[in-house]
């Protein structure tokens, strides 16, 4: 899974975000699009994604099983 790859979620999915007070659970609704922020290492079970301008962490297995990889946008900024 490459950085910059976009996925549309088929199911609402729980992620983890950071706030000044600590970590918080964030649910991304079904149908929303996330973008892989950094390629996970082979041994990592979590991946960083961008959603609505926010950096969140989610399980790789959730992204792979609940997300549909979208084709790269040609000529458009993402």
C-alpha positions in Angstrom: 0.0 0.0 0.0 1.6 3.2 -1.2 1.5 6.6 0.3 -1.1 8.7 -1.5 -3.4 5.8 -2.3 -7.0 6.6 -1.7 -9.7 4.2 -0.4 -13.5 4.5 -0.1 -14.7 2.8 3.0 -17.6 0.4 2.6 -18.3 0.2 6.4 -18.0 2.7 9.2 -14.5 2.2 10.6 -12.9 3.1 14.0 -9.6 5.0 13.9 -7.4 6.8 16.5 -6.6 10.5 16.5 -4.5 12.7 18.7 -5.6 15.8 20.6 -3.7 18.0 23.1 -5.4 15.9 25.8 -4.4 12.5 24.4 -5.7 9.9 21.9 -9.3 9.8 20.9 -11.4 7.3 18.9 -12.8 8.7 15.6 -15.4 6.8 13.5 -15.1 7.4 9.8 -18.6 6.8 8.2 -19.1 4.4 5.4 -18.7 6.0 1.9 -16.0 8.4 3.0 -12.5 8.5 1.4 -9.2 8.3 3.2 -5.7 8.7 1.8 -2.7 6.7 3.0 -0.3 9.3 4.5 2.7 7.0 4.8 3.5 3.5 3.6 3.4 1.1 6.6 6.3 -1.1 7.2 5.7 -4.9 6.7 5.6 -5.5 10.5 3.2 -2.6 11.2 -0.4 -3.4 11.9 -1.5 0.3 11.8 -1.4 2.8 8.9 -1.6 6.6 9.1 -4.4 8.0 6.9 -5.7 11.5 6.1 -9.4 12.2 6.5 -10.9 15.7 6.3 -7.4 17.2 6.8 -6.8 15.2 10.0 -4.1 12.5 10.5 -5.5 9.3 11.9 -4.3 5.8 12.5 -6.2 2.7 11.6 -5.6 -1.0 11.4 -4.2 -2.1 8.0 -6.6 -5.1 8.0 -9.6 -2.7 8.4 -8.4 -0.6 5.5 -7.8 -3.6 3.3 -11.1 -5.4 4.1 -13.4 -2.4 4.4 -11.9 -0.1 1.8 -12.0 -0.1 -2.0 -8.8 1.3 -3.6 -9.7 4.2 -5.9 -7.8 4.9 -9.1 -5.3 7.7 -9.1 -6.8 11.0 -10.1 -5.3 12.0 -13.4 -4.3 15.6 -13.6 -6.2 16.6 -10.4 -4.7 17.6 -7.1 -5.8 15.3 -4.2 
